[in-house]
Amino acid sequence: MGNEWLMEDISGRQMVVADSHTALDSLSALFSKLRDLTFSNAAEISLNLSVFSLRDLLDTCIHKLNIPSDKNIHITILPDEDQTITADRMHLMNIIDNLLENAVKYSGEKLISR
């Protein structure tokens, strides 16, 4: 954001802001994981409930997912209809991030280059 030339470009600026939001979400998720590790059982974990779009949360998790270039991964969200839910957004994001990371990690063989 300190690059004046990049900030003059509207699409570049929007991309930097979007990436910054994703990075902040990831950092918040990391702090949430650390918080959860400090409690000895699930009953001690305090939840910060809010109402949000499940589709938006899934899109955020998918957007920040690192997929190795040698893996052929396709993610489809079903059903197409969005759901508004009440949950701890960061806690649910941590769970979904872990599921997606494991799905990619253990998704089978890498593509063979010829």
All heavy atoms as an XYZ file, in Angstrom:
896
protein
N       0.814     -1.185      0.000
C       0.000      0.000      0.000
C       0.864      1.257      0.000
O       0.353      2.333     -0.239
C      -0.952     -0.013      1.192
C      -2.005     -1.116      1.090
S      -3.110     -1.223      2.486
C      -4.211      0.116      2.102
N       2.137      1.090      0.255
C       3.055      2.217      0.230
C       3.512      2.576     -1.170
O       4.219      3.561     -1.358
N       3.124      1.802     -2.156
C       3.506      2.044     -3.537
C       2.487      2.996     -4.180
O       1.360      2.598     -4.478
C       3.564      0.705     -4.291
C       4.029      0.855     -5.719
O       3.773      1.862     -6.374
N       4.678     -0.171     -6.212
N       2.875      4.262     -4.380
C       1.946      5.264     -4.911
C       1.446      4.901     -6.309
O       0.279      5.103     -6.633
C       2.612      6.643     -4.933
C       2.823      7.208     -3.555
C       3.451      8.585     -3.607
O       3.204      9.327     -4.579
O       4.181      8.908     -2.662
N       2.320      4.342     -7.134
C       1.925      3.965     -8.488
C       0.825      2.908     -8.452
O      -0.160      2.993     -9.163
C       3.138      3.437     -9.261
C       2.778      2.929    -10.612
C       2.577      3.670    -11.739
C       2.547      1.569    -10.990
N       2.238      2.856    -12.791
C       2.213      1.553    -12.350
C       2.592      0.364    -10.308
C       1.927      0.390    -13.042
C       2.309     -0.798    -10.995
C       1.988     -0.772    -12.343
N       0.983      1.903     -7.565
C      -0.009      0.845     -7.451
C      -1.325      1.391     -6.892
O      -2.401      0.992     -7.333
C       0.512     -0.280     -6.552
C      -0.398     -1.493     -6.381
C      -0.663     -2.160     -7.721
C       0.219     -2.484     -5.414
N      -1.248      2.330     -5.977
C      -2.458      2.877     -5.369
C      -3.248      3.751     -6.348
O      -4.439      3.945     -6.184
C      -2.120      3.665     -4.095
C      -1.637      2.780     -2.956
S      -2.855      1.571     -2.412
C      -2.249      0.049     -3.123
N      -2.588      4.262     -7.387
C      -3.300      5.043     -8.409
C      -4.143      4.139     -9.301
O      -5.148      4.575     -9.853
C      -2.306      5.834     -9.268
C      -1.666      6.991     -8.531
C      -0.613      7.693     -9.369
O      -0.465      7.376    -10.561
O       0.078      8.566     -8.808
N      -3.738      2.908     -9.459
C      -4.472      1.934    -10.257
C      -5.612      1.373     -9.400
O      -5.379      0.666     -8.427
C      -3.520      0.817    -10.699
C      -4.230     -0.297    -11.451
O      -5.277     -0.033    -12.077
O      -3.725     -1.441    -11.413
N      -6.857      1.680     -9.771
C      -8.012      1.297     -8.952
C      -8.108     -0.216     -8.776
O      -8.308     -0.707     -7.673
C      -9.316      1.861     -9.553
C      -9.301      3.384     -9.460
C     -10.541      1.303     -8.841
C     -10.443      4.064    -10.171
N      -7.946     -0.968     -9.862
C      -8.058     -2.424     -9.738
C      -6.914     -2.983     -8.897
O      -7.105     -3.916     -8.116
C      -8.106     -3.096    -11.108
O      -6.898     -2.895    -11.803
N      -5.723     -2.410     -9.039
C      -4.582     -2.827     -8.224
C      -4.823     -2.538     -6.754
O      -4.523     -3.360     -5.889
N      -5.377     -1.366     -6.482
C      -5.673     -0.983     -5.101
C      -6.721     -1.921     -4.502
O      -6.590     -2.375     -3.373
C      -6.148      0.465     -5.047
C      -6.427      0.936     -3.634
C      -6.795      2.395     -3.562
N      -7.798      2.712     -4.568
C      -7.892      3.880     -5.193
N      -7.036      4.839     -4.924
N      -8.827      4.105     -6.079
N      -7.760     -2.238     -5.274
C      -8.801     -3.138     -4.796
C      -8.238     -4.526     -4.510
O      -8.615     -5.172     -3.538
C      -9.946     -3.220     -5.806
C     -10.757     -1.945     -5.890
C     -11.746     -1.941     -7.051
O     -11.580     -2.644     -8.031
N     -12.792     -1.142     -6.900
N      -7.313     -4.967     -5.359
C      -6.691     -6.269     -5.157
C      -5.855     -6.273     -3.878
O      -5.905     -7.220     -3.093
C      -5.816     -6.636     -6.353
C      -5.218     -8.016     -6.276
S      -4.260     -8.457     -7.737
C      -2.894     -7.292     -7.617
N      -5.095     -5.193     -3.645
C      -4.269     -5.099     -2.442
C      -5.155     -5.083     -1.194
O      -4.865     -5.767     -0.204
C      -3.364     -3.845     -2.489
C      -2.734     -3.571     -1.134
C      -2.297     -4.002     -3.555
N      -6.240     -4.345     -1.245
C      -7.153     -4.274     -0.096
C      -7.791     -5.642      0.153
O      -7.867     -6.108      1.297
C      -8.223     -3.184     -0.307
C      -9.313     -3.277      0.748
C      -7.577     -1.798     -0.282
N      -8.231     -6.318     -0.905
C      -8.832     -7.645     -0.760
C      -7.822     -8.636     -0.185
O      -8.156     -9.421      0.707
C      -9.373     -8.135     -2.099
N      -6.591     -8.595     -0.685
C      -5.547     -9.482     -0.165
C      -5.229     -9.160      1.295
O      -4.954    -10.057      2.093
C      -4.277     -9.386     -1.009
C      -4.424    -10.060     -2.369
O      -5.400    -10.819     -2.559
O      -3.567     -9.819     -3.243
N      -5.280     -7.879      1.642
C      -5.036     -7.474      3.031
C      -6.123     -8.014      3.944
O      -5.842     -8.488      5.048
C      -4.959     -5.956      3.147
O      -3.866     -5.455      2.418
N      -7.367     -7.940      3.483
C      -8.477     -8.488      4.276
C      -8.305     -9.990      4.471
O      -8.522    -10.508      5.567
C      -9.823     -8.200      3.603
C     -10.310     -6.812      3.823
N     -10.963     -6.423      4.969
C     -10.238     -5.717      3.044
C     -11.272     -5.142      4.884
N     -10.838     -4.693      3.727
N      -7.914    -10.694      3.428
C      -7.696    -12.134      3.521
C      -6.568    -12.442      4.503
O      -6.682    -13.357      5.320
C      -7.371    -12.721      2.135
O      -8.471    -12.458      1.258
C      -7.127    -14.211      2.201
N      -5.491    -11.667      4.436
C      -4.368    -11.869      5.352
C      -4.784    -11.597      6.793
O      -4.391    -12.328      7.713
C      -3.194    -10.973      4.954
N      -5.591    -10.564      7.001
C      -6.070    -10.265      8.353
C      -6.985    -11.369      8.862
O      -6.930    -11.746     10.044
C      -6.795     -8.922      8.381
C      -5.897     -7.699      8.310
C      -6.728     -6.427      8.145
C      -5.017     -7.596      9.543
N      -7.839    -11.907      7.988
C      -8.696    -13.032      8.373
C      -7.849    -14.235      8.765
O      -8.149    -14.921      9.737
C      -9.658    -13.409      7.236
C     -10.825    -12.450      7.108
O     -11.079    -11.670      8.050
O     -11.493    -12.478      6.047
N      -6.790    -14.483      8.003
C      -5.906    -15.605      8.312
C      -5.210    -15.399      9.653
O      -5.085    -16.341     10.446
C      -4.857    -15.780      7.215
O      -5.458    -16.139      6.010
N      -4.772    -14.181      9.908
C      -4.119    -13.869     11.178
C      -5.107    -14.019     12.335
O      -4.771    -14.588     13.378
C      -3.539    -12.460     11.143
C      -2.682    -12.037     12.324
C      -1.509    -12.985     12.522
C      -2.179    -10.613     12.113
N      -6.327    -13.548     12.137
C      -7.351    -13.701     13.174
C      -7.637    -15.175     13.430
O      -7.815    -15.593     14.579
C      -8.642    -13.001     12.754
O      -8.463    -11.615     12.703
N      -7.692    -15.963     12.351
C      -7.929    -17.398     12.499
C      -6.788    -18.048     13.275
O      -7.024    -18.926     14.122
C      -8.098    -18.048     11.130
N      -5.563    -17.621     13.001
C      -4.412    -18.164     13.713
C      -4.494    -17.845     15.203
O      -4.253    -18.701     16.054
C      -3.122    -17.608     13.122
C      -1.821    -18.138     13.702
C      -1.703    -19.642     13.509
C      -0.646    -17.434     13.046
N      -4.867    -16.610     15.540
C      -5.023    -16.248     16.946
C      -6.161    -17.027     17.590
O      -6.080    -17.412     18.762
C      -5.246    -14.741     17.104
C      -3.981    -13.942     17.016
C      -3.846    -12.955     16.058
C      -2.925    -14.172     17.871
C      -2.679    -12.216     15.964
C      -1.746    -13.438     17.795
C      -1.634    -12.456     16.832
N      -7.222    -17.288     16.845
C      -8.326    -18.090     17.371
C      -7.866    -19.512     17.663
O      -8.238    -20.103     18.678
C      -9.498    -18.118     16.386
O     -10.095    -16.855     16.294
N      -7.057    -20.082     16.758
C      -6.520    -21.428     16.989
C      -5.664    -21.445     18.248
O      -5.752    -22.361     19.060
C      -5.685    -21.887     15.800
C      -6.485    -22.281     14.588
C      -5.558    -22.700     13.451
C      -6.333    -22.979     12.187
N      -5.463    -23.364     11.063
N      -4.834    -20.421     18.401
C      -3.971    -20.325     19.573
C      -4.814    -20.205     20.841
O      -4.542    -20.866     21.845
C      -3.032    -19.126     19.440
C      -2.020    -18.921     20.549
C      -1.111    -20.131     20.689
C      -1.192    -17.668     20.278
N      -5.867    -19.402     20.786
C      -6.776    -19.258     21.925
C      -7.395    -20.596     22.276
O      -7.460    -20.977     23.433
C      -7.871    -18.245     21.588
C      -8.924    -18.091     22.691
C     -10.222    -17.531     22.185
N     -10.819    -18.491     21.271
C     -11.761    -18.187     20.405
N     -12.204    -16.963     20.295
N     -12.274    -19.122     19.619
N      -7.848    -21.330     21.256
C      -8.493    -22.621     21.491
C      -7.540    -23.630     22.120
O      -7.950    -24.459     22.929
C      -9.065    -23.182     20.183
C     -10.204    -22.330     19.637
O     -10.696    -21.437     20.364
O     -10.597    -22.562     18.480
N      -6.260    -23.558     21.745
C      -5.277    -24.478     22.304
C      -5.010    -24.232     23.791
O      -4.562    -25.124     24.501
C      -3.956    -24.382     21.539
C      -3.967    -24.937     20.124
C      -2.644    -24.612     19.429
C      -4.206    -26.435     20.130
N      -5.294    -23.019     24.259
C      -5.024    -22.692     25.662
C      -6.101    -23.238     26.599
O      -5.895    -23.276     27.801
C      -4.905    -21.171     25.869
O      -6.129    -20.543     25.530
C      -3.772    -20.601     25.046
N      -7.234    -23.652     26.046
C      -8.302    -24.202     26.877
C      -8.186    -25.719     26.910
O      -7.873    -26.353     25.911
C      -9.677    -23.790     26.346
C      -9.925    -22.306     26.465
C      -9.791    -21.482     25.369
C     -10.276    -21.748     27.678
C     -10.020    -20.118     25.468
C     -10.500    -20.394     27.799
C     -10.365    -19.579     26.694
N      -8.468    -26.306     28.082
C      -8.304    -27.751     28.215
C      -9.481    -28.551     27.660
O      -9.328    -29.714     27.347
C      -8.064    -28.120     29.684
O      -9.184    -27.741     30.463
N     -10.664    -27.946     27.552
C     -11.765    -28.671     26.931
C     -12.700    -27.691     26.226
O     -12.669    -26.492     26.449
C     -12.528    -29.544     27.941
C     -13.264    -28.723     28.982
O     -13.946    -27.766     28.666
N     -13.136    -29.115     30.245
N     -13.539    -28.229     25.362
C     -14.388    -27.395     24.503
C     -15.368    -26.541     25.289
O     -15.780    -25.489     24.813
C     -15.137    -28.273     23.500
N     -15.745    -26.954     26.482
C     -16.710    -26.187     27.272
C     -16.130    -24.841     27.714
O     -16.877    -23.911     28.007
C     -17.153    -26.993     28.484
N     -14.792    -24.733     27.754
C     -14.150    -23.492     28.190
C     -13.971    -22.480     27.063
O     -13.654    -21.330     27.320
C     -12.778    -23.804     28.784
C     -12.826    -24.638     30.038
C     -11.439    -24.951     30.559
O     -10.473    -24.318     30.114
O     -11.326    -25.834     31.409
N     -14.156    -22.896     25.810
C     -13.926    -22.003     24.675
C     -15.100    -21.043     24.550
O     -16.241    -21.452     24.373
C     -13.746    -22.797     23.370
C     -12.529    -23.715     23.479
C     -13.628    -21.861     22.177
C     -12.374    -24.672     22.321
N     -14.802    -19.763     24.662
C     -15.872    -18.773     24.509
C     -16.138    -18.546     23.024
O     -15.215    -18.500     22.211
C     -15.485    -17.453     25.190
O     -14.317    -16.938     24.599
N     -17.401    -18.433     22.671
C     -17.783    -18.243     21.279
C     -18.245    -16.812     21.065
O     -18.915    -16.230     21.915
C     -18.904    -19.214     20.888
C     -18.549    -20.701     20.971
C     -19.777    -21.547     20.636
C     -17.392    -21.042     20.046
N     -17.881    -16.259     19.930
C     -18.300    -14.923     19.537
C     -19.315    -15.098     18.405
O     -18.953    -15.107     17.236
C     -17.093    -14.102     19.093
C     -17.458    -12.687     18.740
O     -18.532    -12.208     19.083
N     -16.562    -12.020     18.045
N     -20.573    -15.265     18.765
C     -21.610    -15.555     17.782
C     -21.982    -14.324     16.976
O     -22.081    -13.220     17.512
C     -22.855    -16.115     18.472
C     -22.678    -17.408     19.249
C     -23.987    -17.821     19.903
C     -22.143    -18.511     18.360
N     -22.178    -14.549     15.677
C     -22.660    -13.490     14.787
C     -23.445    -14.155     13.664
O     -23.380    -15.363     13.463
C     -21.495    -12.672     14.222
O     -20.647    -13.487     13.440
N     -24.194    -13.348     12.934
C     -24.980    -13.826     11.802
C     -24.209    -13.471     10.530
O     -23.800    -12.325     10.352
C     -26.387    -13.172     11.786
C     -27.180    -13.629     10.572
C     -27.135    -13.484     13.077
N     -23.993    -14.460      9.662
C     -23.230    -14.209      8.436
C     -23.624    -15.204      7.360
O     -24.287    -16.214      7.625
C     -21.722    -14.258      8.702
C     -21.258    -15.547      9.319
C     -20.855    -16.611      8.522
C     -21.224    -15.703     10.692
C     -20.424    -17.792      9.083
C     -20.796    -16.883     11.264
C     -20.400    -17.934     10.460
N     -23.193    -14.908      6.162
C     -23.449    -15.757      5.004
C     -22.467    -16.924      4.998
O     -21.257    -16.723      4.989
C     -23.294    -14.934      3.717
O     -23.101    -15.772      2.600
N     -23.001    -18.136      4.968
C     -22.146    -19.313      4.887
C     -21.396    -19.340      3.559
O     -20.219    -19.683      3.513
C     -22.970    -20.590      5.068
C     -22.208    -21.906      5.029
C     -21.122    -21.934      6.108
C     -23.165    -23.070      5.197
N     -22.055    -18.926      2.488
C     -21.430    -18.906      1.157
C     -20.219    -17.972      1.148
O     -19.165    -18.310      0.613
C     -22.463    -18.471      0.119
C     -21.967    -18.401     -1.295
C     -21.454    -19.779     -1.722
N     -21.338    -19.893     -3.132
C     -21.949    -20.813     -3.850
N     -22.752    -21.663     -3.286
N     -21.745    -20.885     -5.128
N     -20.368    -16.778      1.754
C     -19.243    -15.838      1.820
C     -18.072    -16.430      2.604
O     -16.912    -16.269      2.221
C     -19.667    -14.510      2.455
C     -20.565    -13.688      1.562
O     -20.679    -14.005      0.352
O     -21.179    -12.726      2.068
N     -18.377    -17.118      3.700
C     -17.326    -17.740      4.495
C     -16.603    -18.814      3.683
O     -15.374    -18.863      3.661
C     -17.910    -18.355      5.769
C     -16.897    -19.070      6.661
C     -16.057    -18.057      7.423
C     -17.583    -20.013      7.606
N     -17.359    -19.659      2.983
C     -16.750    -20.709      2.163
C     -15.914    -20.110      1.042
O     -14.810    -20.582      0.761
C     -17.835    -21.629      1.596
C     -18.585    -22.474      2.618
C     -19.751    -23.191      1.956
C     -17.664    -23.446      3.314
N     -16.433    -19.054      0.394
C     -15.676    -18.392     -0.669
C     -14.358    -17.830     -0.132
O     -13.321    -17.929     -0.794
C     -16.498    -17.272     -1.309
C     -17.619    -17.790     -2.203
O     -17.556    -18.966     -2.633
O     -18.568    -17.021     -2.465
N     -14.381    -17.253      1.064
C     -13.169    -16.710      1.685
C     -12.160    -17.831      1.943
O     -10.972    -17.690      1.638
C     -13.512    -15.994      3.006
O     -14.391    -14.900      2.725
C     -12.268    -15.476      3.700
N     -12.632    -18.940      2.487
C     -11.738    -20.067      2.786
C     -11.128    -20.638      1.503
O      -9.933    -20.937      1.459
C     -12.501    -21.166      3.525
S     -12.994    -20.710      5.202
N     -11.932    -20.751      0.472
C     -11.447    -21.297     -0.795
C     -10.448    -20.339     -1.440
O      -9.425    -20.761     -1.978
C     -12.625    -21.612     -1.739
C     -13.420    -22.793     -1.181
C     -12.140    -21.904     -3.153
C     -14.764    -23.009     -1.851
N     -10.732    -19.035     -1.362
C      -9.854    -18.037     -1.978
C      -8.448    -18.062     -1.383
O      -7.457    -17.900     -2.099
C     -10.460    -16.635     -1.829
C      -9.577    -15.541     -2.327
N      -9.367    -15.304     -3.658
C      -8.846    -14.619     -1.656
C      -8.541    -14.284     -3.795
N      -8.207    -13.848     -2.596
N      -8.343    -18.279     -0.081
C      -7.023    -18.241      0.550
C      -6.336    -19.608      0.588
O      -5.209    -19.720      1.063
C      -7.109    -17.641      1.949
C      -7.866    -18.441      2.947
C      -7.914    -17.700      4.276
C      -8.652    -18.538      5.293
N      -8.658    -17.917      6.588
N      -6.988    -20.628      0.048
C      -6.421    -21.976      0.031
C      -5.242    -22.055     -0.931
O      -5.325    -21.592     -2.068
C      -7.510    -22.972     -0.397
C      -7.162    -24.440     -0.416
C      -6.805    -24.920      0.995
C      -8.331    -25.239     -0.962
N      -4.151    -22.623     -0.472
C      -2.976    -22.828     -1.322
C      -3.086    -24.189     -1.996
O      -3.049    -25.215     -1.331
C      -1.680    -22.780     -0.510
C      -1.272    -21.372     -0.190
O      -1.503    -20.466     -0.970
N      -0.664    -21.184      0.960
N      -3.219    -24.160     -3.314
C      -3.298    -25.399     -4.084
C      -2.012    -25.527     -4.881
O      -1.707    -24.659     -5.700
C      -4.521    -25.394     -5.023
C      -5.802    -25.254     -4.202
C      -4.542    -26.660     -5.868
C      -7.054    -25.110     -5.020
N      -1.237    -26.582     -4.649
C       0.003    -26.764     -5.406
C      -0.283    -26.819     -6.903
O      -1.295    -27.368     -7.335
C       0.539    -28.115     -4.905
C      -0.126    -28.330     -3.587
C      -1.460    -27.656     -3.679
N       0.615    -26.246     -7.682
C       0.409    -26.181     -9.132
C       0.395    -27.550     -9.785
O      -0.136    -27.704    -10.883
C       1.479    -25.302     -9.777
O       2.763    -25.842     -9.534
N       0.959    -28.555     -9.118
C       0.984    -29.887     -9.712
C      -0.195    -30.763     -9.277
O      -0.205    -31.951     -9.524
C       2.306    -30.585     -9.406
C       2.557    -30.742     -7.921
O       1.807    -30.159     -7.119
O       3.513    -31.448     -7.561
N      -1.195    -30.160     -8.635
C      -2.400    -30.892     -8.240
C      -3.582    -30.357     -9.035
O      -3.707    -29.163     -9.268
C      -2.676    -30.725     -6.751
C      -1.758    -31.533     -5.876
C      -2.564    -32.266     -4.873
C      -1.697    -33.198     -4.068
N      -2.485    -33.932     -3.124
N      -4.449    -31.257     -9.440
C      -5.657    -30.882    -10.174
C      -6.827    -30.911     -9.193
O      -7.394    -31.972     -8.926
C      -5.880    -31.862    -11.331
C      -7.032    -31.451    -12.201
O      -7.470    -30.304    -12.167
N      -7.540    -32.382    -12.986
N      -7.158    -29.749     -8.652
C      -8.184    -29.642     -7.619
C      -9.353    -28.822     -8.152
O      -9.171    -27.748     -8.727
C      -7.638    -28.944     -6.353
C      -6.400    -29.657     -5.815
C      -8.712    -28.796     -5.289
C      -6.641    -31.034     -5.270
N     -10.564    -29.325     -7.952
C     -11.782    -28.595     -8.326
C     -12.704    -28.610     -7.117
O     -12.992    -29.674     -6.567
C     -12.464    -29.254     -9.525
C     -13.723    -28.573     -9.926
N     -13.729    -27.392    -10.619
C     -15.013    -28.900     -9.705
C     -14.979    -27.017    -10.814
N     -15.773    -27.917    -10.270
N     -13.156    -27.436     -6.695
C     -14.027    -27.319     -5.525
C     -15.385    -26.805     -5.976
O     -15.477    -25.784     -6.649
C     -13.426    -26.368     -4.472
C     -12.076    -26.902     -4.003
C     -14.386    -26.184     -3.303
C     -11.316    -25.969     -3.104
N     -16.435    -27.520     -5.601
C     -17.804    -27.125     -5.913
C     -18.565    -26.997     -4.607
O     -18.532    -27.909     -3.775
C     -18.492    -28.177     -6.807
O     -17.719    -28.359     -7.989
C     -19.891    -27.743     -7.180
N     -19.268    -25.886     -4.435
C     -20.076    -25.675     -3.241
C     -21.517    -26.050     -3.574
O     -22.113    -25.498     -4.496
C     -20.014    -24.212     -2.768
C     -18.576    -23.828     -2.439
C     -20.925    -24.008     -1.559
C     -18.404    -22.354     -2.116
N     -22.052    -27.008     -2.819
C     -23.433    -27.448     -3.002
C     -24.172    -27.319     -1.690
O     -23.598    -27.618     -0.644
C     -23.479    -28.900     -3.478
C     -22.836    -29.171     -4.833
C     -22.793    -30.678     -5.091
C     -23.588    -28.466     -5.941
N     -25.398    -26.920     -1.670
C     -26.213    -26.460     -2.796
C     -25.841    -25.033     -3.180
O     -25.083    -24.373     -2.469
C     -27.638    -26.528     -2.254
C     -27.489    -26.316     -0.780
C     -26.146    -26.927     -0.413
N     -26.379    -24.588     -4.297
C     -26.081    -23.240     -4.794
C     -26.676    -22.147     -3.918
O     -26.177    -21.033     -3.893
C     -26.598    -23.056     -6.223
C     -25.705    -23.735     -7.239
O     -24.510    -23.948     -6.929
O     -26.181    -24.058     -8.331
N     -27.756    -22.450     -3.209
C     -28.417    -21.424     -2.389
C     -27.557    -21.070     -1.180
O     -26.972    -21.940     -0.552
C     -29.783    -21.913     -1.890
C     -30.773    -22.226     -2.974
C     -30.628    -23.654     -3.494
O     -30.274    -24.550     -2.708
O     -30.837    -23.849     -4.700
N     -27.511    -19.787     -0.880
C     -26.758    -19.323      0.286
C     -27.593    -19.552      1.543
O     -28.813    -19.569      1.500
C     -26.434    -17.827      0.127
C     -25.448    -17.337      1.175
O     -24.826    -18.169      1.862
O     -25.303    -16.114      1.305
N     -26.905    -19.729      2.647
C     -27.554    -19.876      3.942
C     -26.985    -18.826      4.879
O     -25.776    -18.615      4.914
C     -27.283    -21.267      4.533
C     -27.809    -22.411      3.711
C     -29.315    -22.466      3.690
O     -29.959    -22.239      4.709
N     -29.880    -22.740      2.531
N     -27.843    -18.178      5.630
C     -27.405    -17.269      6.677
C     -27.417    -18.068      7.968
O     -28.416    -18.699      8.300
C     -28.344    -16.056      6.783
O     -28.361    -15.375      5.528
C     -27.887    -15.106      7.865
N     -26.282    -18.056      8.672
C     -26.165    -18.852      9.893
C     -25.712    -17.990     11.058
O     -25.182    -16.896     10.867
C     -25.192    -20.036      9.702
C     -23.765    -19.547      9.408
C     -25.679    -20.967      8.602
C     -22.734    -20.662      9.421
N     -25.920    -18.507     12.249
C     -25.425    -17.879     13.470
C     -24.372    -18.816     14.046
O     -24.666    -19.971     14.354
C     -26.559    -17.668     14.489
O     -27.572    -16.856     13.894
C     -26.044    -17.003     15.755
N     -23.143    -18.321     14.117
C     -22.028    -19.139     14.601
C     -20.857    -18.231     14.940
O     -20.905    -17.022     14.708
C     -21.625    -20.151     13.529
N     -19.799    -18.822     15.474
C     -18.551    -18.104     15.671
C     -17.800    -18.170     14.343
O     -17.308    -19.223     13.941
C     -17.733    -18.754     16.791
C     -16.468    -17.975     17.110
O     -15.749    -17.584     16.158
O     -16.189    -17.769     18.302
N     -17.750    -17.053     13.631
C     -17.205    -17.022     12.271
C     -15.751    -17.494     12.222
O     -15.372    -18.294     11.382
C     -17.329    -15.608     11.691
C     -16.995    -15.527     10.225
C     -17.258    -14.106      9.688
N     -17.213    -14.055      8.247
C     -16.090    -14.043      7.526
N     -14.915    -14.075      8.133
N     -16.136    -14.009      6.215
N     -14.925    -17.007     13.131
C     -13.507    -17.379     13.129
C     -13.324    -18.854     13.460
O     -12.506    -19.540     12.854
C     -12.714    -16.533     14.132
C     -12.406    -15.141     13.663
S     -11.227    -15.138     12.301
C     -12.239    -14.547     10.987
N     -14.086    -19.340     14.420
C     -13.968    -20.740     14.805
C     -14.393    -21.651     13.645
O     -13.705    -22.626     13.326
C     -14.826    -21.011     16.043
C     -14.528    -22.287     16.731
N     -13.333    -22.552     17.359
C     -15.277    -23.407     16.872
C     -13.357    -23.765     17.861
N     -14.522    -24.312     17.583
N     -15.509    -21.313     13.002
C     -15.973    -22.098     11.857
C     -14.991    -21.996     10.692
O     -14.733    -22.976      9.996
C     -17.375    -21.636     11.429
C     -18.060    -22.470     10.353
C     -18.157    -23.937     10.755
C     -19.445    -21.902     10.052
N     -14.402    -20.814     10.498
C     -13.411    -20.641      9.435
C     -12.199    -21.544      9.690
O     -11.682    -22.164      8.763
C     -12.969    -19.179      9.336
C     -12.008    -18.920      8.177
S     -11.488    -17.199      8.056
C     -13.001    -16.418      7.546
N     -11.768    -21.648     10.940
C     -10.656    -22.536     11.283
C     -10.977    -23.980     10.925
O     -10.142    -24.696     10.364
C     -10.333    -22.464     12.776
C      -9.683    -21.176     13.175
O      -9.109    -20.468     12.356
N      -9.783    -20.849     14.448
N     -12.187    -24.403     11.236
C     -12.599    -25.783     10.958
C     -12.609    -26.043      9.458
O     -12.058    -27.041      8.979
C     -13.987    -26.060     11.578
C     -13.896    -26.020     13.102
C     -14.551    -27.390     11.074
C     -15.237    -25.975     13.807
N     -13.213    -25.130      8.700
C     -13.308    -25.300      7.246
C     -11.926    -25.224      6.609
O     -11.601    -26.003      5.706
C     -14.295    -24.282      6.643
C     -15.698    -24.597      7.130
C     -14.223    -24.295      5.118
C     -16.733    -23.545      6.815
N     -11.086    -24.282      7.066
C      -9.707    -24.193      6.556
C      -8.977    -25.519      6.739
O      -8.306    -26.001      5.821
C      -8.925    -23.082      7.266
C      -9.287    -21.692      6.782
O      -9.897    -21.564      5.705
O      -8.947    -20.722      7.495
N      -9.094    -26.112      7.926
C      -8.426    -27.386      8.190
C      -8.948    -28.493      7.284
O      -8.169    -29.294      6.759
C      -8.582    -27.789      9.659
C      -7.719    -26.970     10.579
O      -6.699    -26.427     10.180
N      -8.138    -26.845     11.832
N     -10.266    -28.539      7.109
C     -10.850    -29.562      6.230
C     -10.362    -29.395      4.789
O      -9.993    -30.382      4.134
C     -12.382    -29.481      6.275
C     -13.034    -29.954      7.566
C     -14.523    -29.611      7.565
C     -12.833    -31.454      7.758
N     -10.354    -28.157      4.299
C      -9.905    -27.918      2.926
C      -8.421    -28.229      2.751
O      -8.016    -28.843      1.760
C     -10.190    -26.472      2.507
C     -11.654    -26.111      2.277
C     -11.808    -24.605      2.082
C     -12.213    -26.869      1.081
N      -7.608    -27.792      3.709
C      -6.165    -28.063      3.630
C      -5.893    -29.570      3.606
O      -5.064    -30.051      2.828
C      -5.440    -27.415      4.815
C      -5.363    -25.912      4.726
C      -4.876    -25.253      6.014
O      -4.375    -25.979      6.921
O      -5.011    -24.034      6.134
N      -6.598    -30.323      4.447
C      -6.416    -31.771      4.468
C      -6.936    -32.423      3.192
O      -6.330    -33.371      2.693
C      -7.097    -32.386      5.689
C      -6.322    -32.125      6.965
O      -5.114    -31.925      6.947
N      -7.018    -32.115      8.088
N      -8.043    -31.912      2.666
C      -8.585    -32.460      1.419
C      -7.583    -32.291      0.280
O      -7.368    -33.205     -0.510
C      -9.911    -31.785      1.076
N      -6.962    -31.127      0.210
C      -5.962    -30.887     -0.845
C      -4.725    -31.743     -0.593
O      -4.204    -32.390     -1.500
C      -5.586    -29.386     -0.925
C      -4.365    -29.176     -1.802
C      -6.767    -28.573     -1.437
N      -4.273    -31.767      0.639
C      -3.052    -32.494      0.988
C      -3.167    -33.989      0.690
O      -2.234    -34.610      0.192
C      -2.745    -32.287      2.471
C      -1.453    -32.899      2.940
C      -1.207    -32.532      4.397
C       0.093    -33.100      4.905
N       0.327    -32.713      6.309
N      -4.337    -34.568      0.966
C      -4.510    -36.010      0.817
C      -5.398    -36.370     -0.370
O      -6.000    -37.433     -0.390
C      -5.090    -36.593      2.107
C      -4.194    -36.345      3.293
C      -4.553    -35.430      4.287
C      -2.966    -36.996      3.411
C      -3.718    -35.189      5.367
C      -2.132    -36.763      4.486
C      -2.521    -35.857      5.468
O      -1.684    -35.628      6.521
N      -5.428    -35.511     -1.374
C      -6.338    -35.709     -2.511
C      -5.821    -36.687     -3.566
O      -6.395    -36.798     -4.624
C      -6.647    -34.377     -3.186
O      -5.469    -33.830     -3.727
N      -4.774    -37.355     -3.313
C      -4.308    -38.350     -4.275
C      -3.042    -37.922     -4.967
O      -2.338    -37.003     -4.549
N      -2.787    -38.584     -6.062
C      -1.559    -38.389     -6.814
C      -1.471    -37.007     -7.435
O      -2.477    -36.423     -7.818
C      -1.441    -39.444     -7.896
C      -1.371    -40.857     -7.377
C      -0.164    -41.110     -6.476
O       0.942    -40.668     -6.828
O      -0.346    -41.743     -5.423
N      -0.248    -36.558     -7.566
C       0.010    -35.299     -8.259
C      -0.072    -35.546     -9.758
O       0.056    -36.676    -10.221
C       1.388    -34.766     -7.883
C       1.509    -34.400     -6.425
C       2.893    -33.907     -6.103
C       2.988    -33.538     -4.635
N       4.305    -33.045     -4.298
N      -0.285    -34.479    -10.511
C      -0.305    -34.600    -11.955
C       1.074    -35.011    -12.458
O       2.094    -34.574    -11.931
C      -0.689    -33.267    -12.599
C      -2.105    -32.778    -12.359
C      -2.281    -31.395    -12.978
C      -3.104    -33.736    -12.987
N       1.087    -35.826    -13.450
C       2.350    -36.273    -14.027
C       2.648    -35.402    -15.248
O       1.830    -35.298    -16.158
C       2.270    -37.751    -14.465
C       1.982    -38.622    -13.235
C       3.541    -38.179    -15.155
C       1.664    -40.060    -13.571
N       3.800    -34.752    -15.235
C       4.172    -33.929    -16.400
C       4.916    -34.803    -17.388
O       5.715    -35.657    -17.027
C       5.035    -32.752    -15.953
O       6.186    -33.213    -15.306
N       4.636    -34.588    -18.651
C       5.275    -35.405    -19.697
C       6.050    -34.534    -20.642
O       5.777    -33.482    -20.967
C       4.220    -36.173    -20.470
C       3.518    -37.150    -19.572
C       2.379    -37.815    -20.315
N       1.581    -38.520    -19.349
C       1.113    -39.720    -19.511
N       1.329    -40.358    -20.616
N       0.402    -40.292    -18.611
